[in-house]
């Protein structure tokens, strides 16, 4: 089993390394792929910022899932996977650029968000910076579609991949809208949080790579849609809960500065996340008033956040969240285990182990 795990990690690392090299090549060739207004300075700068942002970091989980989904069917080289991976990562760039505008986030992946990069370049011209950042995100979205149209695969498969991609993009936007709606609830229902997570992240981060990888490898998706969605939803919920936990209680030593978000950002932004919901449900009186007063206050001090963390730990919020994170990860692992009658066993093993990887590294 140890040899299998080692081989899987080596394969995952190889997926990331190979993809990053090809992603860089894509951006190298991009200026020649479509007409750029001459002598525009803004368009080349936009492409430069998208390249820098896209290459700055990220775990490439979607790329790994895509390639490993194809391995469920075959170990042969599968045409179209590279273009599918490029499209997914460009869609990710689009989503993060717009996320940072919505959240007014200055940092992402250890550097300035695209929005704040433009704000620095256009001081005192907030409307210009905002417009340029919105358009940069839009451009990444359209490029993510274009790259699929150029995939060297039969037209029928190209159309099917594009269908998954565009439907997923629309569902993700719907999830973003529901995410904003979530924060209008004093105490959002947990099932509503699950639905937001499903649409906002699980479908494009897990389900889309899985379905596109299987489809490219020649699999008929019809008998498997429900089981793939169950897995994606469970993984998505576990990962979102973990992100929310780390935002409230702080990252572990294994989370690099480039990946970890600023602790307390959800409190300061007034987000009713899984962690914040659990905290509100567990507090009363003056403690609840302290939390409510801090929610949505960008000037909330580190001292107040420290006190909120103490309240949360005393109330057992950290233990409860960890238990829920593990429960959903274990359910996802069990779901993947049920795939063995349908697909290659060694490939199934990776999907069984993946949900527990981040859980076992939590502080």
N, C-alpha and C positions, 0 to 999 in steps of 0.2 A: 504493500500500500504506500509506503514511504517513497518508493521509486516512482509510483504513479503520480504522487503529489508533486515531486520534484520535476518530473517531465511536464506536468501541467503548468507549473510556474515558469518553467523555461519557455514553454510555448506562448504563454501570455506575454512574457517580456519580449519575445520575438515579434509577436503581433504589433506591439506598441512601437518597437524600434523601426520595424519595416514600414509601418504606416506613417510615422513621423517623417521619415525620409521622403515618402511619396507625397505627403501633404506639402512639404516644402517645395517639391518639384512642381506641384500643382500651382502654388502661388507664384513660382518663378515664371511659369508659362501663362499665367492669368492675363496680364496686360495684352497679350496677343490673341486672346480668345474672344474678345468683343471690342467694339469700337469705343475708344476713349475720346471724349471731346478735347480737341487741341485748340488753344494752349492751356487747358484747365489745370489748375494746381490742386483743386479740392478732390478730384477723382483719384489721382495717384496717391494722395495722402490718405484717402479713405481706404484704398486697397492696402496701403502700408500698415495702417492701424489694424485692419482685419487680420492681416498676416501675423503681425506681432502678437495680437491678442490670442489668435488661434494656436500659435506655436508656443505660447508662454508656459503652458502646463496642462493640467487635466490628466485624469487617470486613464482616459481612452477606454472606459468600461464598455461603451457602446460598440466600439471597434472590436474588442475582445469577444463580446457576446455575438456579434455578427459572424465572425470567422469561426467561432466555436459552434454556433448553430449549424453552419454548413458541415462541420465535422460530425455532427449527429448522424448525417447521411453518408458522407464520403470523406476519404482522406485525399482525394484527387484535387488538383487545382480547379477552382470554380470561377469561371469568367463572370465579371460583373460585381464581384465582392468589393474590389477596390473602389469602384464608383459609388457603390452603396455606402461604403464607409466614409468616403469623402462627403457624400450628401448628408449623412447623419451628423458628422462633426460640424459641417457648415450650418446646419440647422441648430446645432447646439450653440455655435457662436452667435447666430441671430438671437436665440432665446436669452442668452446671458447679456448681450448688449442691451436689449430692451428691458430685461430684469433690472439692470443697474440704473436705468433711467427711472423706472417705476419706483425703485427703492431709494433713489438718490444716493447710490453707493459709490464712494470714492475709490474703493479698492476691489480688485478681483485677481485671483491667482498671483498674489504677491506683487502686483503692479497697479497702475491707475486703470480704472474702468475706461472704456471708450468715451463715455459721456464726460468724465472728468478730464481725460486727455484733451478733449476739445475745449472744455472750459478753461484749461490752462492756456491753450493756444489763442483763445478769444476772450480774454479777461474783460468783464463788464458787458459782454455780449451774450447773455444767457440764452436768448432766443435762437441765435445763430448756432451756438454749441448744441442746444437741444435738437434743432432741426437736423444738423449734421449727424448726430448720434442716431437719431431715428432712421435716417436714410442709410447709415452704415449697417444697421441691423436689417433693414429691408433688403439691401443689396446681398447680404449673406444668405438670406432666405431664398431669393431668386436664383442665386448661384447654386444653392443646394439642389434646386430642381433641375437646373441646366445640366449639371454634371451627370445626373441620371439619364437624361436624354441622349447623352453621348456614350453611354455604356455599350461596349462591343458584344451585345447579346441580341438574340432574336427580338423582333419588335413586340411580340406578345409578352415576353418576359419583361421587357423594358416598361411596357405599359402597366403591367401588374406591380412592379416595384414602385413606379411613380404613383400608382393608386394608393399603395400603403403609405408612401411618404407624404403625399398631400393630405390624406385623411388624418394622419397622425399630427401633422402641423396644425390643422384646423382644430383637432381635439385638444391640443396643447394650449392654443389660444383660449379655447373655452375654459380650460382648467385655470388659466391665468385670471380670467374674469371671475371665476368662482373663488379663486384665492383672495381677490380683493373683497369679494362679498363676505368671505369668512371673517374678515377683520371688523365687519360691521355688527357681528353678533357678540353680545356680552360674554356668553359661554357657548361656543359652537358645539353642536352635537358631534360626538366622535365619528359617527358614520358619515357625516358631512365632511369631516377632515379626511377620512379614507377616500371619499369620492374626489375631493380636490387633489389629493396625492395621486390617485389613479390617473386622472386626466392631465394634470400639470406635469407629472414626471414619469410615472411608471410606464405609460403607453409609449412615450418616445424614447425613454432611456433603456427600457428592457423589452417591451413587447415588439416594437418596430424592428430593432436589430435581430431578434429571434425569428420573426416571421420573414424578414427580407433574406436572412441567411439561409433559412430552410427553403424558401421559394427559389432562390438562385441555385441551390443544390438539387433542384428537381422534385422536391417534396410537395405532395398534395396537402394543402393547409386545412382543407375543410374538416377532416376528422379531429384536428388537433387544436382548433382555435380556443376552445373553452379551457383546456388544460394549460395552454401557453399563457392565456390571460390570467388564470388563477395564480400561476407562478409569478408573473410580472407584477401583479397587484401586491402580493405578499412581500416580494423583494422591495418594491417601491415604498410600501408602508414602513417596513423595517428600517430602510435606509433614511427615509424622511424623519422618522422618530429619532434615529441616531444623530442626524444633523441638528435637530432641535435640541436634543440632550446636550450636545457639545456646545451649542450656542449659549445655553444657560449655565452649564457647569464647567465648560472649558475643555480644550482638546487634550488628547493623550499625548504622550511623548513621541508616538509614532506618526502623528499628524504634522507634516511640514508646514512651515509658515506660508508657503505658496498655496497650500490646499485649505488650511483651516480658515474659517471665517472669524471676524472679530467677535469675541465673546460679549454677549449682552446686546447684540445688534437687534435681535427680535424684540426685546423689551423696549429699547429706545424707539423702535419703529412702530410699536403697537401691534405687532403680529400675534394673532391668537393661534399659535402653533400647538402641536401636541404637548410640548413641555409647558407652555404658558397655560394651556387649558388645564392640565393636571395640577399646576400650581394654584390657579384660581379655585379649582374644585376642592383643594385641600386646606385652604386658608379661610379664616373668618375675622371679623372685627378689625382691629388696628393693623394686623398683618395684611389682610386682604386690601385694606385702604392704601397701605404702602405700595403694594403691587399695582393696584389700579392707578395710583398717582404717578407711578414710574412709566406705565405703559403709554407709549406714544410721545414720551418726553425726550427729545434728542439731547437735552442737557443733563439727563440723569447721570449722576456721578458714579465713579467706580465704587465709592463707599456704599451707596445705596444698593448697587448691584451685588456687592459682597453680602450685605445684609439680606437681600432677597434670596441669594444662594443658601445662606445659613437657614433661613426659614424653610426653603424647599427641602433641604437635607433633613432637617428636624421632622418635617411632615412625611418623610419617606418618599418624596416625589422621585428622587434619583433611583431608588430601589424599584419603585413601581414601573418607571419608564424602562429600566434595564430589563425587567422581567417581560414587559410587553414587546420590546425589541427582539429579545431572544425567542419569544413565543412565535412571532411572525416569521422570523428567520428559520426556525425549526420547521414550521409548517411549509415554508417554501422549499426547504431541503427535502421534506417528505413528498411534496408534489413532484419534484424532479426525479426522485427515486421511482415514482410510478411510471416514468417514461421508458424504463428498461425494456418492456416488451416491444417498443416501437423503434428504438434507435440504438446506435452503437454504444455499448456499455462504458467504454473508457471515456467517451465524450459526455455521456450522462453524468459520470462521476464529477466532472468539473462543475456542472450546474448544481449538483447536490452539495458540493463543498463551498461554493461561492457565497451563499447567503450568510454562512457562519463566519466568514473570513473577518469582516469588520467587527462583528459582534465580539469575537474572541480577543480583539485588540483594544476594546474599550477600556477607559480608565476605571 
